[in-house]
């Protein structure tokens, strides 16, 4: 975790279990081969291996796959600071793709910048990892909505 990451207290002492459990219910993450590797209050990391089924026409990992893991890391980082019973929903994001998706695996890190009662502002980064060396390839800003219930929004 980044040393300059602000520390926010969780509202739910079971935030880690809730985050890991929620992650396993996302079929897209399973399709991408992604796994949640770190859950802390206001901070989440997700790893995704390089795989042929997530490539675009030039042999790089598709921007949609990169966006998906960074958005998910940001969303789950926000969820770690929400009260028990609350759900999270992305309301907007912007991603800057700075280098092609080329590496052995990809690490998405999401962190809460401003926790609010209804909206949370997050920052996400994606690193391509090869031989243990990480290169920053994408950055995201995203706003997450705190839902009163974790179910589907009407």
Phi, psi and omega in degrees: 000145180294138182295331183272008180290124178295146180260126177238141180284137177286148177271345180237117181296341179263027185303321183292312179299317180297319179294313180295321179295316179297322180299320182292345179268012179256101180302328180298320180296322177294319178300321180281349183077018184280151176222147177276126186247339180211131177227116176228163178301116179080009183211132179219142172239138178234136177248141178225126179282155170297136179206142182301329185283358178244019182268156170261186190294343180261004178090006176264157175296133184299140179302330178296322178290318177298312180301319182297316182286326179289317177301317180294319177298318178295316180297316181287330173299316178296317182300329180296342181256004181268155179292157175307136178091348179276153176242167181238144178215129177291132176255334175194155168205156174229133181237138172252118178265112189260339178210155178298153179283085182229119180172176178281324175206167186232132181247120175257127178243125177243137179221146177277129177264318179220108176277126177240172179284332180243325180230143176234133178264132183232161175233132179237149176226147174235131180244136169271132182243129176221124180059031179084355178262134181253141176232128178291122181242344181204149174228145182225142163248139184213147175247131182246137178265136174274113180268140180297329177228150182284002183283190182284137177282135178284000000 
